[in-house]
């Protein structure tokens, strides 16, 4: 293996730790564990298979895998063969995956054994992998080959209605890993809980940095990443010491029993870090880092230790070989205290957008501050300022938004809405929901002959929203599907005829009327309806046939519901039960099936209501009688 390859990937580090600590666990997760010796061996053997199939420099290889140790093997084997990996999240719709494959020119995909074959329809070459990255038919150890410059293509939301691939070179990944190795001081005693999908670029740091330090990567399964209690259980059982997540993911863990004390190093990024969340994550003396950076500058570009309240939260300092500039419309630096657009230069700047020279030229600009011929900087579209010597984030300057850590181009959602025959025009905005978290809201003007009205409260076309949501889900990942629909007579315009986004109305957070209201008929259903209304911020009664996700529910609010259920009833309800039974009637029935006690949950709820009305003396008498009867 050449020094060039080993300098820009984790491969040389894996070889070093294989030689010094061959039996130390490198990766654990669904299926089992891989030691450093086993990881190195499987990477080499899979790389040989890839080379035999024509993988080399600049050749894109799709990764469509479940979350397991084999995911790490596949990523590293693509690099070992000289190619570039392209994440193809099996949770994404078929249409979106097809667009990504076509845009990247993918002809070979590494797929997990449980991946739906329909997602890979039309792929010329599919190599199926076991949980540990072993390909069907095995393979011989690989020999050294040519080194590729491109590390990965990471697809983000695109304003044109098509996802765009950010081309990231190996040197940028190497700079990221070297910077954070120095910053965090990981040792072989550390274990990093990896919770992020491969399609989100922050996965690069959590999957690779531990391997460069002889530490352990703990790959949480898809089930665990969606279920706060299961995730917490995994963290405790594996004695995890480091975790990186978005604010939404951290809140899921906090809602499910709290962050385990063993996780003493915590990174939060992807969207603004609220002060209340920072204070919760600092409890117990943990180290908390606020990290910031767009995909186009390779994961994180700045990092800073977060101080306890009342200290303000800032973006920290640029990581190694990285520069930041706050520029005005004239391209010149603004004075301290003034607001400008944040530009990032240095080693982390990506090559550009794959196959999009125009968009690349518009955002990847010549860097006049570097003094290096040909150097470029990326115009982030983020507003910032220097205040008291600290870099402060102030939001977006364009139509991009961040929701639950995901960067979203509103235009991409709008373009899908406009393909619906019922829709004459559409806009998408972001409003804070009753829980204080941002939610996507779709605004549509109906085609001639369609009734108007606000779907989540006012009379309107009861079939419209379910049909539009289904259309959106066929083309977009779930995090890009709006939580609510508002039907307008016309979109608000500015005096010069452009969409006035600030005039889009804030929806009333009421129950959707896609189904007739049916009242709860048992105490358990009444409890669940009250929980849903409180967590989702819905003032009017929630019916037992209302769909949790049509009411605006998502993974974080689902975790809150499950936490309340388990606290009230002392019954273990996996979060997947709510996802599979999204109405109150279905969930109540599923919960009764999960309960092992002779007294079913409906009776428990009724008894609880009965006891709540008793005085202390009467309650003590009833409890004594119950104990005597038992």
C-alpha positions as CSV (number, residue, x, y, z in Angstrom):
1,X,0.0,0.0,0.0
2,X,1.5,3.4,-1.0
3,X,2.1,6.2,1.5
4,X,-0.3,8.3,-0.6
5,X,-3.2,5.9,0.0
6,X,-2.4,5.4,3.7
7,X,-2.2,9.2,4.2
8,X,-5.7,9.9,2.9
9,X,-7.7,6.9,4.3
10,X,-7.8,4.9,7.5
11,X,-6.3,1.9,5.8
12,X,-2.7,2.4,7.0
13,X,-3.9,2.9,10.5
14,X,-5.9,-0.3,10.4
15,X,-2.8,-2.1,9.2
16,X,-0.8,-0.6,12.0
17,X,-3.3,-1.6,14.6
18,X,-3.6,-5.0,13.1
19,X,0.1,-5.5,13.6
20,X,0.1,-4.1,17.2
21,X,-3.3,-5.2,18.5
22,X,-4.6,-7.8,16.1
23,X,-7.3,-9.2,18.4
24,X,-8.6,-5.8,19.6
25,X,-12.2,-5.2,18.5
26,X,-12.3,-2.7,15.6
27,X,-16.0,-2.7,14.8
28,X,-19.1,-4.1,16.5
29,X,-22.7,-4.1,15.6
30,X,-25.6,-6.2,14.3
31,X,-24.3,-9.6,13.5
32,X,-21.1,-9.6,15.6
33,X,-17.7,-8.0,16.0
34,X,-14.6,-7.7,13.8
35,X,-11.1,-7.5,15.2
36,X,-8.5,-5.3,13.6
37,X,-7.0,-8.4,12.0
38,X,-10.4,-9.5,10.7
39,X,-11.3,-6.1,9.4
40,X,-8.1,-5.8,7.5
41,X,-8.6,-9.2,6.0
42,X,-12.1,-8.6,4.8
43,X,-11.3,-5.2,3.4
44,X,-8.5,-6.8,1.3
45,X,-10.6,-9.6,0.1
46,X,-13.6,-7.5,-0.9
47,X,-11.2,-5.0,-2.6
48,X,-9.9,-7.9,-4.8
49,X,-13.5,-8.7,-5.9
50,X,-14.0,-5.0,-6.8
51,X,-10.8,-4.8,-8.8
52,X,-11.8,-7.9,-10.7
53,X,-15.0,-6.1,-11.6
54,X,-13.2,-3.1,-12.9
55,X,-13.2,-0.7,-9.9
56,X,-10.3,1.7,-10.0
57,X,-9.7,5.5,-9.7
58,X,-12.8,7.7,-10.2
59,X,-15.1,4.6,-10.5
60,X,-18.2,5.1,-8.4
61,X,-19.5,2.2,-6.3
62,X,-22.9,2.3,-4.7
63,X,-23.3,1.2,-1.1
64,X,-26.8,0.0,-0.3
65,X,-26.4,-1.7,3.1
66,X,-28.1,-2.2,6.4
67,X,-26.3,-0.7,9.4
68,X,-23.8,-3.4,10.4
69,X,-20.0,-3.9,10.6
70,X,-20.0,-4.9,6.9
71,X,-20.9,-1.3,6.1
72,X,-17.4,-0.2,7.3
73,X,-15.8,-3.0,5.4
74,X,-17.5,-2.0,2.2
75,X,-16.5,1.6,2.5
76,X,-12.9,0.8,3.1
77,X,-12.7,-1.8,0.4
78,X,-13.9,0.6,-2.3
79,X,-11.0,2.9,-1.3
80,X,-8.6,0.0,-1.2
81,X,-9.6,-0.8,-4.8
82,X,-9.1,2.8,-5.8
83,X,-12.7,3.7,-6.3
84,X,-15.2,6.2,-4.7
85,X,-18.2,5.2,-2.7
86,X,-21.7,6.6,-3.2
87,X,-24.2,6.1,-0.3
88,X,-27.6,4.7,-1.5
89,X,-29.7,4.6,1.7
90,X,-32.1,1.6,1.5
91,X,-34.6,3.8,3.3
92,X,-34.8,6.2,0.4
93,X,-37.5,5.9,-2.3
94,X,-36.8,3.9,-5.5
95,X,-37.0,7.0,-7.7
96,X,-34.5,9.0,-5.7
97,X,-32.0,6.1,-5.7
98,X,-32.4,5.7,-9.4
99,X,-31.7,9.4,-10.0
100,X,-28.6,9.2,-7.8
101,X,-27.3,6.1,-9.6
102,X,-27.9,7.6,-13.0
103,X,-26.2,10.9,-12.1
104,X,-23.2,9.2,-10.6
105,X,-22.9,6.6,-13.4
106,X,-23.0,3.7,-11.0
107,X,-22.8,0.3,-12.6
108,X,-21.8,-1.7,-9.5
109,X,-23.5,-1.7,-6.1
110,X,-22.5,-3.5,-2.9
111,X,-25.8,-4.5,-1.2
112,X,-26.7,-6.1,2.1
113,X,-28.6,-9.4,2.2
114,X,-31.8,-7.8,3.5
115,X,-32.0,-5.0,1.0
116,X,-35.2,-4.9,-1.2
117,X,-34.1,-6.0,-4.7
118,X,-36.5,-3.5,-6.2
119,X,-34.3,-0.6,-5.0
120,X,-31.5,-1.9,-7.3
121,X,-33.6,-2.7,-10.3
122,X,-31.6,-2.0,-13.4
123,X,-28.1,-2.1,-11.8
124,X,-25.8,-4.1,-14.1
125,X,-23.7,-5.6,-11.3
126,X,-24.7,-6.2,-7.6
127,X,-22.4,-7.9,-5.1
128,X,-24.3,-9.2,-2.0
129,X,-22.5,-8.9,1.3
130,X,-22.9,-10.7,4.6
131,X,-23.0,-8.8,7.9
132,X,-19.2,-8.8,8.1
133,X,-18.6,-7.6,4.5
134,X,-17.9,-11.0,3.1
135,X,-19.0,-11.2,-0.6
136,X,-20.9,-14.2,-2.0
137,X,-18.2,-16.5,-3.4
138,X,-15.4,-15.0,-1.2
139,X,-12.3,-13.5,-2.9
140,X,-8.5,-13.6,-2.7
141,X,-6.4,-11.0,-0.9
142,X,-5.8,-7.9,-3.0
143,X,-2.5,-6.5,-4.3
144,X,-1.7,-2.8,-4.4
145,X,-3.2,-0.8,-7.3
146,X,-3.6,2.7,-8.5
147,X,-4.6,5.4,-6.1
148,X,-7.8,7.4,-6.7
149,X,-8.3,11.1,-5.8
150,X,-12.1,10.9,-5.3
151,X,-13.2,9.5,-1.9
152,X,-17.0,9.8,-2.2
153,X,-20.0,11.4,-3.8
154,X,-22.4,12.6,-1.2
155,X,-25.8,13.6,-2.6
156,X,-27.7,16.5,-1.0
157,X,-31.0,18.2,-1.8
158,X,-30.9,20.2,-5.0
159,X,-32.8,23.4,-5.8
160,X,-33.6,22.2,-9.3
161,X,-35.6,19.2,-8.1
162,X,-32.7,16.7,-8.5
163,X,-30.3,15.7,-5.8
164,X,-26.7,17.0,-6.5
165,X,-23.5,15.0,-5.8
166,X,-20.7,16.7,-3.8
167,X,-17.4,15.2,-5.0
168,X,-15.0,15.0,-2.0
169,X,-11.3,14.1,-2.5
170,X,-9.2,12.0,-0.2
171,X,-7.0,14.8,0.9
172,X,-10.0,16.6,2.4
173,X,-11.0,13.4,4.4
174,X,-7.4,13.1,5.6
175,X,-7.4,16.7,6.9
176,X,-10.7,16.1,8.7
177,X,-9.4,13.0,10.5
178,X,-6.0,14.5,11.4
179,X,-7.7,17.6,12.8
180,X,-10.2,15.8,15.0
181,X,-7.6,13.2,16.1
182,X,-5.7,16.1,17.6
183,X,-8.8,17.9,18.9
184,X,-10.5,14.9,20.7
185,X,-7.5,12.9,21.9
186,X,-9.1,9.5,21.3
187,X,-7.2,6.4,22.6
188,X,-7.6,2.6,22.1
189,X,-9.8,2.6,25.3
190,X,-12.5,4.6,23.5
191,X,-15.7,3.4,21.8
192,X,-17.6,5.6,19.4
193,X,-21.3,5.0,18.9
194,X,-22.0,5.5,15.2
195,X,-25.7,6.5,14.7
196,X,-25.7,8.4,11.3
197,X,-26.8,7.1,7.9
198,X,-24.1,6.8,5.3
199,X,-26.1,9.3,3.3
200,X,-25.3,12.0,5.9
201,X,-21.6,13.0,5.6
202,X,-21.0,13.2,9.3
203,X,-20.9,9.4,9.2
204,X,-17.4,9.8,7.7
205,X,-15.9,11.0,11.0
206,X,-17.7,8.5,13.3
207,X,-16.8,5.5,11.2
208,X,-13.2,6.3,10.4
209,X,-11.7,8.4,13.2
210,X,-11.8,5.7,15.9
211,X,-10.1,3.3,13.5
212,X,-7.1,5.7,13.1
213,X,-6.7,5.7,16.9
214,X,-7.0,2.0,17.7
215,X,-10.5,2.6,19.2
216,X,-13.7,0.8,18.6
217,X,-16.6,1.7,16.2
218,X,-20.0,0.6,17.6
219,X,-22.4,0.6,14.6
220,X,-26.0,1.2,15.9
221,X,-28.6,-0.7,13.9
222,X,-31.4,1.2,12.0
223,X,-33.8,0.0,14.7
224,X,-31.6,1.3,17.5
225,X,-31.1,4.7,15.9
226,X,-34.9,5.2,15.7
227,X,-35.6,3.9,19.3
228,X,-34.0,6.0,22.0
229,X,-34.2,3.3,24.7
230,X,-32.7,0.7,22.4
231,X,-29.9,3.2,21.5
232,X,-29.3,3.9,25.1
233,X,-29.1,0.2,25.9
234,X,-26.6,-0.3,23.2
235,X,-24.4,2.6,24.5
236,X,-24.5,1.2,28.0
237,X,-23.8,-2.4,27.0
238,X,-20.9,-1.4,24.8
239,X,-19.4,1.1,27.3
240,X,-19.5,3.8,24.7
241,X,-17.4,6.9,25.4
242,X,-17.9,9.1,22.4
243,X,-21.0,10.1,20.3
244,X,-21.7,12.6,17.6
245,X,-25.3,13.5,16.7
246,X,-27.6,16.3,15.6
247,X,-29.7,18.2,18.2
248,X,-32.7,16.1,17.3
249,X,-30.9,12.8,17.8
250,X,-29.5,14.0,21.2
251,X,-33.0,14.9,22.3
252,X,-34.2,11.4,21.4
253,X,-31.6,10.0,23.8
254,X,-32.4,12.5,26.5
255,X,-36.1,11.7,26.2
256,X,-35.3,8.0,26.6
257,X,-33.6,7.9,30.0
258,X,-30.7,10.4,29.4
259,X,-27.3,10.2,27.9
260,X,-25.3,7.4,29.6
261,X,-22.6,8.8,31.9
262,X,-19.9,6.8,30.0
263,X,-20.3,9.1,27.0
264,X,-17.9,11.8,28.2
265,X,-17.1,13.2,24.8
266,X,-20.1,14.6,22.9
267,X,-20.3,16.3,19.5
268,X,-23.4,18.2,18.3
269,X,-23.8,19.6,14.8
270,X,-26.0,19.7,11.7
271,X,-28.0,22.6,12.9
272,X,-27.9,25.3,15.6
273,X,-27.3,24.0,19.1
274,X,-29.9,25.4,21.6
275,X,-28.7,26.6,25.0
276,X,-31.1,24.3,26.9
277,X,-29.8,21.2,25.0
278,X,-26.2,22.2,25.5
279,X,-26.8,22.5,29.3
280,X,-28.4,19.1,29.3
281,X,-25.5,17.6,27.4
282,X,-22.9,19.2,29.7
283,X,-24.4,17.6,32.8
284,X,-22.0,15.2,34.7
285,X,-18.9,17.0,33.5
286,X,-19.0,15.8,29.9
287,X,-17.0,17.5,27.2
288,X,-19.3,19.0,24.5
289,X,-18.2,20.2,21.1
290,X,-20.3,22.4,18.9
291,X,-19.3,21.5,15.3
292,X,-20.2,23.2,12.1
293,X,-19.7,22.6,8.4
294,X,-21.4,22.0,5.1
295,X,-21.0,18.8,3.0
296,X,-19.1,20.9,0.4
297,X,-16.2,21.5,2.9
298,X,-16.0,17.9,4.2
299,X,-18.2,17.3,7.2
300,X,-17.0,19.8,9.9
301,X,-15.0,23.0,9.3
302,X,-15.1,24.6,12.8
303,X,-15.3,23.1,16.3
304,X,-15.5,24.6,19.7
305,X,-15.8,23.5,23.3
306,X,-19.2,24.6,24.7
307,X,-19.0,26.4,28.1
308,X,-21.8,26.1,30.7
309,X,-24.5,28.8,30.9
310,X,-24.7,31.7,30.7
311,X,-21.9,31.7,28.1
312,X,-23.1,32.1,24.5
313,X,-22.7,29.3,22.0
314,X,-20.5,30.0,19.1
315,X,-19.1,28.0,16.1
316,X,-15.6,27.7,17.6
317,X,-12.4,27.8,15.6
318,X,-11.6,26.6,12.2
319,X,-10.1,23.1,12.2
320,X,-6.6,22.4,10.8
321,X,-5.7,23.9,7.4
322,X,-9.1,25.7,7.2
323,X,-10.0,29.4,6.9
324,X,-13.2,31.2,7.3
325,X,-14.2,34.6,5.9
326,X,-17.3,36.7,6.5
327,X,-17.9,38.7,3.3
328,X,-20.3,41.3,2.2
329,X,-22.1,41.5,-1.2
330,X,-19.0,43.1,-2.7
331,X,-16.8,40.1,-1.8
332,X,-14.9,42.0,0.8
333,X,-14.6,41.1,4.5
334,X,-17.1,42.9,6.7
335,X,-16.0,44.6,9.9
336,X,-16.4,42.8,13.3
337,X,-20.0,43.0,14.5
338,X,-21.5,43.2,11.0
339,X,-23.3,40.4,9.3
340,X,-22.1,38.7,6.1
341,X,-22.0,35.4,4.3
342,X,-19.7,32.8,5.6
343,X,-17.1,31.5,3.1
344,X,-14.8,28.5,3.9
345,X,-11.4,27.9,2.3
346,X,-8.6,25.4,2.8
347,X,-7.9,21.7,2.7
348,X,-11.6,20.6,3.2
349,X,-13.0,22.3,0.1
350,X,-14.6,19.7,-2.2
351,X,-14.0,19.4,-5.9
352,X,-17.5,20.6,-6.7
353,X,-20.9,19.2,-7.8
354,X,-20.6,16.2,-10.0
355,X,-21.7,17.0,-13.6
356,X,-22.8,20.5,-12.6
357,X,-20.1,23.0,-13.7
358,X,-22.5,26.0,-13.5
359,X,-23.6,25.4,-9.9
360,X,-20.0,24.5,-9.0
361,X,-18.7,27.9,-10.4
362,X,-21.5,29.7,-8.6
363,X,-20.6,28.4,-5.1
364,X,-16.9,27.3,-5.3
365,X,-15.2,30.6,-5.8
366,X,-11.6,31.7,-6.3
367,X,-10.0,32.3,-2.8
368,X,-8.1,35.6,-3.0
369,X,-7.1,35.3,0.7
370,X,-5.1,32.1,0.5
371,X,-2.1,33.3,-1.5
372,X,-2.1,29.9,-3.2
373,X,-2.7,29.9,-7.0
374,X,-5.9,28.1,-7.9
375,X,-7.2,28.0,-4.3
376,X,-11.0,28.1,-3.9
377,X,-13.4,28.8,-1.1
378,X,-17.0,27.7,-0.7
379,X,-19.8,30.2,-0.3
380,X,-22.0,28.5,2.3
381,X,-25.1,30.7,2.1
382,X,-24.9,30.9,5.9
383,X,-25.0,34.3,7.7
384,X,-22.5,34.9,10.4
385,X,-20.7,37.7,12.3
386,X,-17.7,38.1,14.6
387,X,-18.9,39.2,18.0
388,X,-16.5,39.6,21.0
389,X,-14.0,37.7,18.9
390,X,-16.3,34.7,18.5
391,X,-17.8,33.3,15.3
392,X,-21.6,33.4,15.6
393,X,-24.1,31.6,13.2
394,X,-27.2,33.6,12.3
395,X,-29.1,31.4,9.9
396,X,-29.5,31.0,6.1
397,X,-29.2,33.6,3.5
398,X,-31.0,31.5,0.8
399,X,-33.8,29.0,0.5
400,X,-31.9,26.2,2.1
401,X,-33.2,25.1,5.5
402,X,-32.1,22.7,8.2
403,X,-34.7,20.4,9.7
404,X,-33.6,17.8,12.2
405,X,-30.0,18.1,11.0
406,X,-30.8,17.6,7.3
407,X,-30.0,20.3,4.8
408,X,-33.0,20.7,2.5
409,X,-33.6,22.7,-0.7
410,X,-37.2,23.8,-0.5
411,X,-37.4,24.0,-4.3
412,X,-36.9,20.3,-4.6
413,X,-40.0,19.6,-2.5
414,X,-41.9,22.3,-4.4
415,X,-41.1,20.7,-7.8
416,X,-42.5,17.4,-6.7
417,X,-45.7,19.0,-5.4
418,X,-46.2,20.8,-8.7
419,X,-46.2,17.4,-10.6
420,X,-49.5,16.5,-8.9
421,X,-52.5,17.1,-11.2
422,X,-54.4,18.6,-8.3
423,X,-51.8,21.3,-7.7
424,X,-51.5,24.5,-9.8
425,X,-48.7,26.1,-7.7
426,X,-46.8,25.2,-4.5
427,X,-44.4,26.6,-1.9
428,X,-42.8,25.1,1.1
429,X,-41.9,26.8,4.3
430,X,-40.6,26.1,7.8
431,X,-42.6,26.9,10.9
432,X,-41.9,26.1,14.5
433,X,-44.3,23.5,15.7
434,X,-46.0,23.4,19.1
435,X,-43.0,21.5,20.4
436,X,-40.7,24.4,19.4
437,X,-39.0,22.3,16.7
438,X,-39.0,23.3,13.0
439,X,-41.5,21.6,10.8
440,X,-41.9,21.7,7.0
441,X,-45.2,23.0,5.8
442,X,-46.5,22.6,2.2
443,X,-48.6,25.4,0.7
444,X,-50.5,24.7,-2.4
445,X,-52.9,26.4,-4.8
446,X,-55.3,23.9,-6.2
447,X,-56.0,23.4,-9.9
448,X,-59.3,24.6,-11.2
449,X,-62.3,22.8,-9.7
450,X,-60.6,21.8,-6.5
451,X,-62.0,23.1,-3.1
452,X,-59.7,25.3,-1.0
453,X,-59.2,25.4,2.7
454,X,-56.5,24.5,5.2
455,X,-56.2,20.8,5.3
456,X,-55.0,20.5,8.9
457,X,-58.0,22.3,10.3
458,X,-60.4,23.8,7.9
459,X,-62.8,22.0,5.5
460,X,-61.2,21.0,2.3
461,X,-60.5,18.0,0.1
462,X,-60.1,15.1,2.6
463,X,-58.3,12.9,0.1
464,X,-55.8,15.6,-1.1
465,X,-53.2,15.4,1.7
466,X,-52.8,11.6,1.9
467,X,-52.4,11.5,-1.9
468,X,-49.9,14.3,-1.9
469,X,-47.9,12.7,0.9
470,X,-47.8,9.5,-1.0
471,X,-46.5,11.3,-4.1
472,X,-43.8,13.0,-2.1
473,X,-42.8,9.7,-0.4
474,X,-42.2,8.1,-3.8
475,X,-39.6,10.7,-4.7
476,X,-38.2,12.1,-1.4
477,X,-36.7,10.7,1.8
478,X,-39.0,10.9,4.8
479,X,-37.2,13.9,6.3
480,X,-38.2,16.0,3.3
481,X,-41.9,15.2,3.5
482,X,-43.8,18.2,5.0
483,X,-45.7,17.6,8.2
484,X,-48.7,19.8,7.3
485,X,-50.6,21.1,4.2
486,X,-52.2,24.5,3.9
487,X,-54.3,25.1,0.8
488,X,-54.4,28.8,-0.4
489,X,-56.4,30.6,-3.0
490,X,-53.1,32.2,-4.2
491,X,-49.5,32.3,-3.0
492,X,-48.5,35.6,-1.4
493,X,-46.3,37.8,-3.7
494,X,-43.9,40.7,-3.2
495,X,-44.6,43.9,-5.1
496,X,-42.2,42.7,-7.8
497,X,-44.1,39.5,-8.3
498,X,-41.9,37.1,-6.4
499,X,-43.1,34.6,-3.8
500,X,-43.2,36.4,-0.4
501,X,-42.2,33.6,1.9
502,X,-42.5,35.7,5.0
503,X,-46.2,36.1,4.3
504,X,-46.9,32.4,4.2
505,X,-49.4,31.8,7.1
506,X,-48.4,29.8,10.1
507,X,-50.7,26.8,10.2
508,X,-53.0,26.1,13.1
509,X,-51.7,22.9,14.7
510,X,-54.9,21.1,14.7
511,X,-55.8,17.5,13.8
512,X,-55.9,16.6,10.1
513,X,-59.4,15.7,8.8
514,X,-58.4,13.0,6.4
515,X,-60.5,10.7,8.5
516,X,-63.8,11.2,10.3
517,X,-63.4,11.8,14.0
518,X,-64.0,8.8,16.2
519,X,-63.7,9.2,19.9
520,X,-61.7,7.0,22.2
521,X,-63.8,4.2,23.7
522,X,-61.4,2.8,26.4
523,X,-59.3,4.4,29.1
524,X,-56.1,3.4,27.3
525,X,-57.2,5.1,24.1
526,X,-58.1,8.2,26.1
527,X,-54.6,8.2,27.6
528,X,-53.0,7.9,24.2
529,X,-55.1,10.6,22.7
530,X,-54.2,12.9,25.5
531,X,-50.5,12.1,25.1
532,X,-50.6,12.7,21.3
533,X,-52.4,16.0,21.7
534,X,-49.9,17.2,24.3
535,X,-46.7,16.1,22.5
536,X,-47.9,17.2,19.1
537,X,-49.5,20.5,20.4
538,X,-53.0,19.8,19.1
539,X,-55.7,21.6,21.1
540,X,-58.8,19.8,19.7
541,X,-59.6,16.2,20.4
542,X,-57.5,13.5,18.7
543,X,-59.5,10.6,17.2
544,X,-58.5,7.0,17.5
545,X,-58.3,6.7,13.7
546,X,-56.0,9.8,13.2
547,X,-52.6,8.9,11.8
548,X,-49.7,10.0,14.0
549,X,-47.5,11.1,11.1
550,X,-50.3,12.9,9.3
551,X,-50.7,14.9,12.5
552,X,-47.1,16.1,12.2
553,X,-45.3,13.3,14.2
554,X,-41.8,12.3,13.4
555,X,-39.0,10.3,15.0
556,X,-38.3,12.7,17.9
557,X,-42.0,13.1,18.9
558,X,-42.5,9.3,18.5
559,X,-39.7,8.8,21.0
560,X,-41.5,11.2,23.4
561,X,-44.7,9.3,23.1
562,X,-43.0,5.9,23.7
563,X,-41.1,7.3,26.7
564,X,-44.4,8.5,28.3
565,X,-46.1,5.2,27.6
566,X,-43.4,3.2,29.2
567,X,-43.2,5.5,32.2
568,X,-47.0,5.3,32.7
569,X,-47.6,1.6,32.1
570,X,-44.2,0.0,32.8
571,X,-44.5,-2.0,29.6
572,X,-41.7,-2.2,27.0
573,X,-43.0,-0.8,23.8
574,X,-40.4,-0.7,21.0
575,X,-40.7,2.5,18.9
576,X,-41.2,0.3,15.8
577,X,-44.6,-0.6,17.2
578,X,-45.8,3.0,16.8
579,X,-44.4,3.2,13.3
580,X,-46.2,0.0,12.3
581,X,-49.4,1.0,14.2
582,X,-49.7,4.8,13.6
583,X,-53.3,5.2,14.9
584,X,-54.4,5.2,18.5
585,X,-56.8,2.3,17.9
586,X,-54.0,0.2,16.3
587,X,-51.4,1.2,18.9
588,X,-53.7,0.4,21.9
589,X,-54.4,-3.0,20.4
590,X,-50.7,-3.7,19.8
591,X,-49.8,-2.6,23.4
592,X,-52.3,-5.0,24.9
593,X,-50.7,-7.8,22.9
594,X,-47.3,-6.8,24.3
595,X,-48.4,-6.8,28.0
596,X,-47.7,-10.1,29.9
597,X,-49.8,-9.2,33.0
598,X,-53.1,-10.8,33.7
599,X,-54.6,-7.3,33.9
600,X,-54.7,-5.7,30.5
601,X,-53.6,-2.1,29.9
602,X,-57.1,-0.8,29.3
603,X,-58.0,-2.0,32.8
604,X,-54.8,-0.5,34.2
605,X,-55.7,2.9,32.7
606,X,-59.2,2.7,34.1
607,X,-58.0,1.7,37.5
608,X,-55.4,4.6,37.4
609,X,-58.2,7.1,36.7
610,X,-60.2,5.7,39.5
611,X,-57.3,5.9,42.0
612,X,-56.4,9.5,40.9
613,X,-59.6,10.8,42.4
614,X,-59.1,9.3,45.9
615,X,-57.9,11.0,49.0
616,X,-54.6,9.9,50.5
617,X,-56.3,7.9,53.2
618,X,-58.7,6.1,50.8
619,X,-55.8,5.4,48.4
620,X,-53.8,3.8,51.2
621,X,-56.8,1.6,52.1
622,X,-57.3,0.5,48.5
623,X,-53.6,-0.4,48.1
624,X,-53.6,-2.3,51.3
625,X,-56.7,-4.3,50.1
626,X,-55.0,-5.0,46.7
627,X,-51.9,-6.2,48.5
628,X,-54.0,-8.5,50.7
629,X,-55.9,-9.9,47.7
630,X,-52.6,-10.6,45.9
